[in-house]
Amino acid sequence: MLAGCEERLSTVHPAGPAAAAIADLWWVLLIGSVAITLLVAGLVLWAWRRPEGAVSERRFVIWLGLAFPMTVLGALLVYGLFIGERLLPREGPDTVVVTAEARRYEWRFGYDGRPGAVTRNRLHIPAGRPVDVAITSVDVVHAFWVPRLAGKLDAVPGHVNTLRIEAAQPGEYAGLSAEYNGPGYRGHGFTVIAHDPAGWQAFLQGEAP
């Protein structure tokens, strides 16, 4: 049982590999930004109190004002690109494909493995398998977001964006449309239901709602 709404929508309580990679990136960026902030604050305090002529201004600016921040920011950029590459959807034998169609104020989900089946505001997926969600909209721009499973991706009318999600364990995960699309958008949510293998086969065969 989840502790509350904050944890149900928390990006730092990941429940799948994509969300875990994003959470790791968040912590790394936080540590890097704190390191730069502390350095700048320390340099300001030291500049006020340092003895006259303790260090040359040129060396001070080049090594502490430029070299250190640029090294940290460069490392963060490389790490961010590496994580972004890992999050890209790629074809695989175990990949499941579903569709997500946004509208005010409802999500409609379709399934390649169960043609003709449509669920409203409840997305069914198998646990432990990558799922590619083909996201679009029929009216205005929405945003598909399941914080504990993956990042956020816009649903754009006339265009399909694909997001890779995966749930490590069976369970229910809260999702929402994190994009202003008119009055009442805060209530525009949905639920992702991750099934164990038996439950997923039951769903595909129409034995589960």
N, C-alpha and C positions, 0 to 999 in steps of 0.2 A: 504494500500500500504506500502510495506517495505521501509525503509529509504534508503537502499543501500546494496551493496554486503556484507559489514561487518555485518550488522544486519541479512541478509538472512542466513548467515553461523555462526551466533553467538551462542555460547553455553550458554551465560548469558542472552539470550532473549528466554527462553523456550516457546514452544507452545503446550506442552503435559506433562502428569504426569511423564513419564520416564525422559524426558529432565529437568523437574523442579527438580526432585530428584538429578540429576547429578549436576545441577547448585547450589543447596543447599550444596551439598558435596564440590564443588569447593570453595564456600565462607567460609565454616567451616574450610577447610584445609588451606585456605589463612589466616584466622584469627589466627588459631593455630600456623602456621609457623611464622607469624609476632610477635606473643607474645613471642615465644622462641627466635627469633632474637633480639627483643628489650631487653629481659632479659640478653642475652649473652653480647650484646653491653653495657648495663648498668653496668653489673658486671665488664667488662674490664675497663670502665672508673672509677668505684668506687675503683677497686683494685689499680689504679694508684694514687688516691687521698686520700684513707682512712688513718686515723691515725694509727700509729703502734700499734698493739695489740688490735684493735677495735673488732675483732671477730676471733675466732680460725679457722685455715685453715681446720680442719676436719669438723666442722659444715658448713663452707662455701661450701666445696666440696659436702658433703652429701645432704644438703637441697637445695641448690641453683644450684649446678652443676649436681645433679643426680635426686633428688626427683621431682622437678618441671618439667624438660623436659620429664622424663619418665611418669609422670602423664598425661601431655598434649598429648604426643604421644600415650599412651595407650587409652585415651579417643577418639582420632582421629581414631585409629585402630578399636575400637568397633563401632563407628559411621559409618565408611566406610564399615564394614562387614554388618551392618544393612541395609544400602542403597543398597549394592550389592544383598542382599537377596530379597529386594523389587523389583529389576529389573529382576529377573529370570522369564522366561515365564512359565505360569501355565494355565492348561486347564480351560475353563469357557464357559458358554452357549453363551456368546456374542462374543467369540473370532473368528476373521476372519483369515484364513490361506492363505498366498500367497507365491509364489516362486520367487527368484531373482537369475538369472543366469548371471554371469559376463563373459565378453570376451573382447578382444581388438577390438575396444574401444566402447563397447555397453553393456547395461544392458537389459536383457529380463525378463519380469515379467509374471507369470502365476497365475491363480486364481481358487481356489477350488470351488467357487460359480459360476464360468463361465468356465466349462471345454472346453479346446481347444483354449480359447482366450489367445493371447499373445500380450503384448504391449512392445514397445521398448523405453527405456529411459523415460518412463512415468508410474509411479506406482500409481494405483488408490486404494484408501482405503476409508472406511466410517469414518466420523468424530465422535468422542466421543465413539469409540469402540476400544478395544485392538486388535492389528493386529500382528500375528506372521509371521515373514519373514524368510523363509527357504532359506539360502544363500549358494550358491556354485559357482564354476568357471569351465570353460571348458579348460583353458590354463594355466595361471600363477596366483599367489596370488594377489587378489584385496582386497579392503576394502569398505564395505557398510557403509555409514555415512550420516545421515540426522541430522545435529547438533541441530536443534530446536525441534526435536522429540525424539531422543534417542542417545545412545552412538554409538561407532564404533565397527564393527565386521568384521573379515577377511572372504573373500570368498576363500576357499581352494579347489583346484582340487581334485575330488574324495571324498569329505567330505561335510556334510551339517551342518552348524551352524545356530541356530535359535535366532533371535533377536526380542524382543517385542517393538513395537512402537505404539504410539497413538497420534492423533491430537485432541486437545480440540475443535477446531473450523474448519469449512470448509475453504479451501484456498489452495494455492500452496506453497510448501516448497522445498527449494533447497537441493539436495543431491549430493555427489561426491564420487569418489573412492580415498580415502586418503591413498594410498599405491603406491609406485613407482613400475610400471609394464612395463616400457619401455618409449621411447620418445613419448611425446604428452600426457602423463597421466594426466596432469593438466586440460586438456579439457574433461576428462572422467567424465562427470556429468550426472545427471538425475533429474527429478522433481517428487515429490510426490503430488498427487492431492487428497485432502480430500473432500469428497462429503457430503452433507446433506442427510438425509434418502431418499428423493425422487430421488436425483441425483444418489445415490448408487444403488437403485433399477433399475433405468434407465440404468446404466452401466451393471449390471448383466444381464439385458434382451437384451443387445446389442443395446440399443437405444442411447448410448453415446460412442464416440470414445475412 
